[in-house]
Amino acid sequence: MLGKRELDPAEAVHFRADRISNVNGAFYFSTREHTLEGPFPTRAAAELESQAYIARSRRATSAR
């Protein structure tokens, strides 16, 4: 039988916050570095660029 040991870290529920925000009709996405990237004309454009941002960040991290 598998059980949780006393020193095992507690399980946590992770929530993904909506990274897209609308400010005065323009769309922005937030980053882990606490920056707002944008403006973008549509929510779809902001979502697309946020995915490109994540891909660039992962490539930069893996190149190290």
TIRO-2110 file (N, C-alpha, C; in Angstrom, 1 decimal):
// TIRO-2110
0.8, -1.2, 0.0, N, 1, A
0.0, 0.0, 0.0, CA, 1, A
0.9, 1.2, 0.0, C, 1, A
0.6, 2.2, -0.9, N, 2, A
1.3, 3.4, -1.0, CA, 2, A
0.6, 4.5, -0.1, C, 2, A
1.4, 5.1, 0.7, N, 3, A
0.9, 6.2, 1.5, CA, 3, A
1.7, 7.4, 1.5, C, 3, A
1.3, 8.5, 2.1, N, 4, A
2.0, 9.7, 2.2, CA, 4, A
2.9, 9.7, 3.4, C, 4, A
4.1, 10.0, 3.2, N, 5, A
5.1, 10.0, 4.4, CA, 5, A
4.9, 11.4, 5.0, C, 5, A
5.3, 11.5, 6.2, N, 6, A
5.2, 12.7, 7.0, CA, 6, A
6.0, 13.9, 6.4, C, 6, A
7.1, 13.5, 5.8, N, 7, A
8.0, 14.6, 5.2, CA, 7, A
7.7, 14.9, 3.7, C, 7, A
6.8, 14.2, 3.1, N, 8, A
6.4, 14.5, 1.7, CA, 8, A
5.8, 15.8, 1.7, C, 8, A
6.1, 16.6, 0.6, N, 9, A
5.4, 17.9, 0.5, CA, 9, A
3.9, 17.7, 0.3, C, 9, A
3.2, 18.7, 0.8, N, 10, A
1.7, 18.7, 0.7, CA, 10, A
1.3, 18.9, -0.8, C, 10, A
0.3, 18.2, -1.2, N, 11, A
-0.2, 18.4, -2.6, CA, 11, A
-0.8, 19.8, -2.6, C, 11, A
-0.7, 20.4, -3.8, N, 12, A
-1.3, 21.7, -3.9, CA, 12, A
-2.1, 21.8, -5.2, C, 12, A
-3.1, 22.6, -5.2, N, 13, A
-3.9, 22.8, -6.4, CA, 13, A
-3.3, 24.1, -7.0, C, 13, A
-3.0, 24.0, -8.3, N, 14, A
-2.4, 25.1, -9.0, CA, 14, A
-3.5, 25.7, -10.0, C, 14, A
-3.7, 26.9, -9.9, N, 15, A
-4.7, 27.6, -10.7, CA, 15, A
-3.9, 28.4, -11.7, C, 15, A
-4.4, 28.4, -13.0, N, 16, A
-3.8, 29.2, -14.0, CA, 16, A
-4.6, 30.5, -14.1, C, 16, A
-4.0, 31.6, -13.9, N, 17, A
-4.7, 32.9, -14.0, CA, 17, A
-4.8, 33.2, -15.4, C, 17, A
-5.9, 34.0, -15.7, N, 18, A
-6.0, 34.5, -17.1, CA, 18, A
-4.9, 35.5, -17.4, C, 18, A
-4.1, 35.2, -18.3, N, 19, A
-3.0, 36.1, -18.6, CA, 19, A
-3.3, 37.3, -19.5, C, 19, A
-4.5, 37.2, -20.1, N, 20, A
-4.9, 38.3, -21.0, CA, 20, A
-5.8, 39.3, -20.3, C, 20, A
-5.4, 40.6, -20.5, N, 21, A
-6.3, 41.6, -19.9, CA, 21, A
-6.6, 42.7, -21.0, C, 21, A
-7.7, 43.3, -20.8, N, 22, A
-8.2, 44.3, -21.7, CA, 22, A
-8.1, 45.7, -21.0, C, 22, A
-7.4, 46.6, -21.6, N, 23, A
-7.2, 47.9, -21.0, CA, 23, A
-7.6, 48.9, -22.1, C, 23, A
-8.7, 49.6, -21.9, N, 24, A
-9.1, 50.7, -22.8, CA, 24, A
-9.3, 50.1, -24.2, C, 24, A
-9.7, 48.9, -24.4, N, 25, A
-10.0, 48.3, -25.7, CA, 25, A
-8.8, 47.6, -26.3, C, 25, A
-7.6, 47.7, -25.7, N, 26, A
-6.4, 47.0, -26.2, CA, 26, A
-6.1, 45.8, -25.3, C, 26, A
-5.6, 44.8, -25.9, N, 27, A
-5.3, 43.6, -25.1, CA, 27, A
-3.8, 43.4, -24.8, C, 27, A
-3.5, 42.9, -23.6, N, 28, A
-2.2, 42.7, -23.2, CA, 28, A
-2.1, 41.3, -22.5, C, 28, A
-0.9, 40.7, -22.5, N, 29, A
-0.7, 39.5, -21.7, CA, 29, A
0.3, 39.8, -20.6, C, 29, A
0.2, 39.1, -19.5, N, 30, A
1.1, 39.3, -18.4, CA, 30, A
2.1, 38.1, -18.4, C, 30, A
3.3, 38.4, -17.9, N, 31, A
4.4, 37.4, -17.9, CA, 31, A
4.7, 37.1, -16.5, C, 31, A
5.5, 36.0, -16.3, N, 32, A
6.0, 35.6, -15.0, CA, 32, A
6.9, 36.7, -14.4, C, 32, A
7.5, 37.5, -15.3, N, 33, A
8.4, 38.6, -14.8, CA, 33, A
7.6, 39.8, -14.4, C, 33, A
6.2, 39.7, -14.4, N, 34, A
5.3, 40.8, -14.0, CA, 34, A
5.4, 42.0, -14.9, C, 34, A
5.5, 41.7, -16.2, N, 35, A
5.4, 42.7, -17.2, CA, 35, A
4.1, 42.5, -18.0, C, 35, A
3.6, 43.6, -18.6, N, 36, A
2.4, 43.5, -19.5, CA, 36, A
3.0, 43.7, -20.9, C, 36, A
2.7, 42.8, -21.8, N, 37, A
3.2, 42.9, -23.2, CA, 37, A
2.0, 43.2, -24.0, C, 37, A
2.2, 44.2, -24.9, N, 38, A
1.2, 44.6, -25.8, CA, 38, A
1.4, 46.0, -26.2, C, 38, A
0.4, 46.7, -26.7, N, 39, A
-1.0, 46.3, -26.9, CA, 39, A
-1.2, 45.5, -28.2, C, 39, A
-2.3, 44.7, -28.2, N, 40, A
-2.7, 43.9, -29.3, CA, 40, A
-4.1, 44.3, -29.6, C, 40, A
-4.5, 44.2, -30.9, N, 41, A
-5.8, 44.7, -31.3, CA, 41, A
-6.9, 43.7, -30.9, C, 41, A
-6.6, 42.5, -30.8, N, 42, A
-7.6, 41.5, -30.4, CA, 42, A
-7.1, 40.5, -29.4, C, 42, A
-8.0, 39.9, -28.7, N, 43, A
-7.7, 38.9, -27.7, CA, 43, A
-6.9, 37.7, -28.4, C, 43, A
-7.4, 37.3, -29.5, N, 44, A
-6.7, 36.2, -30.3, CA, 44, A
-5.3, 36.6, -30.6, C, 44, A
-5.0, 37.8, -31.0, N, 45, A
-3.6, 38.3, -31.3, CA, 45, A
-2.8, 38.2, -30.0, C, 45, A
-3.3, 38.6, -28.9, N, 46, A
-2.6, 38.6, -27.6, CA, 46, A
-2.3, 37.2, -27.2, C, 46, A
-3.3, 36.3, -27.4, N, 47, A
-3.0, 34.9, -27.0, CA, 47, A
-2.0, 34.2, -27.9, C, 47, A
-2.0, 34.6, -29.2, N, 48, A
-1.0, 34.0, -30.2, CA, 48, A
0.4, 34.5, -29.8, C, 48, A
0.5, 35.8, -29.5, N, 49, A
1.8, 36.4, -29.1, CA, 49, A
2.3, 35.8, -27.8, C, 49, A
1.4, 35.6, -26.9, N, 50, A
1.8, 35.0, -25.6, CA, 50, A
2.4, 33.6, -25.8, C, 50, A
1.8, 32.8, -26.7, N, 51, A
2.4, 31.5, -27.0, CA, 51, A
3.8, 31.6, -27.6, C, 51, A
3.9, 32.6, -28.5, N, 52, A
5.2, 32.8, -29.1, CA, 52, A
6.3, 33.3, -28.1, C, 52, A
5.8, 34.1, -27.1, N, 53, A
6.7, 34.5, -26.0, CA, 53, A
7.2, 33.4, -25.2, C, 53, A
6.2, 32.5, -24.9, N, 54, A
6.6, 31.3, -24.1, CA, 54, A
7.6, 30.4, -24.8, C, 54, A
7.3, 30.2, -26.1, N, 55, A
8.3, 29.4, -26.9, CA, 55, A
9.6, 30.0, -27.0, C, 55, A
9.7, 31.3, -27.1, N, 56, A
11.0, 32.0, -27.1, CA, 56, A
11.7, 31.9, -25.8, C, 56, A
11.0, 32.0, -24.7, N, 57, A
11.6, 31.8, -23.4, CA, 57, A
12.1, 30.4, -23.1, C, 57, A
11.4, 29.4, -23.6, N, 58, A
11.8, 28.0, -23.4, CA, 58, A
13.1, 27.8, -24.3, C, 58, A
13.1, 28.3, -25.5, N, 59, A
14.3, 28.1, -26.3, CA, 59, A
15.5, 28.8, -25.7, C, 59, A
15.3, 30.0, -25.1, N, 60, A
16.4, 30.7, -24.5, CA, 60, A
16.9, 29.9, -23.2, C, 60, A
16.0, 29.3, -22.5, N, 61, A
16.4, 28.5, -21.3, CA, 61, A
17.1, 27.3, -21.7, C, 61, A
16.6, 26.6, -22.7, N, 62, A
17.3, 25.3, -23.1, CA, 62, A
18.6, 25.5, -23.8, C, 62, A
18.9, 26.7, -24.3, N, 63, A
20.1, 27.0, -24.9, CA, 63, A
21.3, 27.3, -23.9, C, 63, A
20.9, 27.4, -22.7, N, 64, A
21.9, 27.7, -21.7, CA, 64, A
22.7, 26.5, -21.3, C, 64, A
END
